[in-house]
Amino acid sequence: MTAQKSVLQLSVHEERIRKKVWATVSKFSGVASIAMDDKTGKMTVVGEVDVSVIVKKLRKICNAELVSVEIVKPSEKKPEPTEIVTFPVTHFNYPYQYQSSYANSYYQPCENYRVVVEEPNTCVIM
């Protein structure tokens, strides 16, 4: 099914009914966008939906009539060439980078204090 632009004429006089109409139409799968003009009472639904089912559901809430249905052609946009800016990297500075000096010592937040473990297995069972 292709995308369609459907215009519906609704008789919505209260805010409560307007909210119900919005909720009902938005629950349909395939609806891409919904727009409503409050002054004229026209609702525009765009998407891959069956319009007759939407009108049938909306007639339970308010007076609804189908005004027009148009097939929406997908817009053919050419991708714009984007410029890629590169900067030369001279030095990597990662704050949590692994250093080989941590392998035989405990890491302490203070750089002046360091405990070195000479034997990796210091646990002795007697």
N, C-alpha and C positions, 0 to 999 in steps of 0.2 A: 504494500500500500504506500502511496506517495504522500508527502506532506500536503495538507490542505489548509486554506485560510477560510474559515467559516464565520459568517456574520449572523448573529442571532438578535432578534428584537424581543426584549423582555419588558414586562410591566412590573418594575420593582419600585415600590413606594416607601418601603421601610428599610432601615439599616439592618434589621434582623434577617429579613428575607435576602437582602444583598449578600450578607455573610454566608447564608445557607447556599446560595447560588455559587459563590466562589468556592466554597468547600466541596460542593458536589462536582463541579467541573474539574477542579484540581485533582480529584481522586482518580480520574480516568487515566489509564496508562497510555502513553503516547502523546500527551498534551505537552507541547513545547512552550507555549506562552499564552497568557490570557490578558486581555485588555477590555476595559468597560468604560463607556462614556455615560456618566450619570445623567447628563442633561437629555440626551436622546434615548437612553435606555438600550443602546446597542452594545452587545458583547462580541468581541472578536476572539476566536479560538484558533490557534495555529498548532498543527501537529498531525500525527498519523492516527487519527481516531475516526470512529464511525459517528457521524454527526447525528444521524437519526436516533441513535441510542441516547446521546446527550440531550436532544430535544425531548425525548420521551421522559427522561428523568426530571428535566426541568419543569415539565408541565405539571408534575405533582407538587411543585413548590409555588410556581407562578405561571402566568400566561407567557408562553414562549413560542416564537415563530421563526422559521428559517428564512433569512433574507437572501443570502447568496453564499456560494461555495466556489472557491478558486483554487487551482492547483499552484502550489508555491514551487518555483524553480529554485534549486540551490544556487546560491551566489557563487560565481566563479571568481574567486580572488586569487590573484597571482601572488605567490610568496615574495615579500619584499626582501631584497638582499640585505643582510645585516653585516655590518662591519665588525670584525673581530679584532679587538685591540689586545696586543700581547705586550707584557712587560717582562724584561729580563729578570730572572730570579738569581740573586747573588748568594743568598744565605737562607737556609731553612731554620726557623727558630720555633720549635714546638715546645710548649711548657711541660708536657708529659712525655717527652722523648726518652726512650730507654738508653741508659748509659751503662757501659760495661763495669764501671766502678761500683754499681749497686749490687753486683752479683755476690760479692763476698762481704758485704757490710749491710748494716741496718740503715734505712733511709731516715734521716732526722730532718725536720723542717729548718733547723738552724744549721747553717753551713759550717760553723766552727766546731761543732760537736759531732763526733763520728765514732761508732763502736765497730770494731773489726772482729769477726768470728773466724778463728783460726781452724777449728775443726767443724766440719759440717754436721757430724753426728756426735753431739756431746751428751746424749742421753745414755745413762748407764743403769742397767738393771742388776741388782745384787740378790 
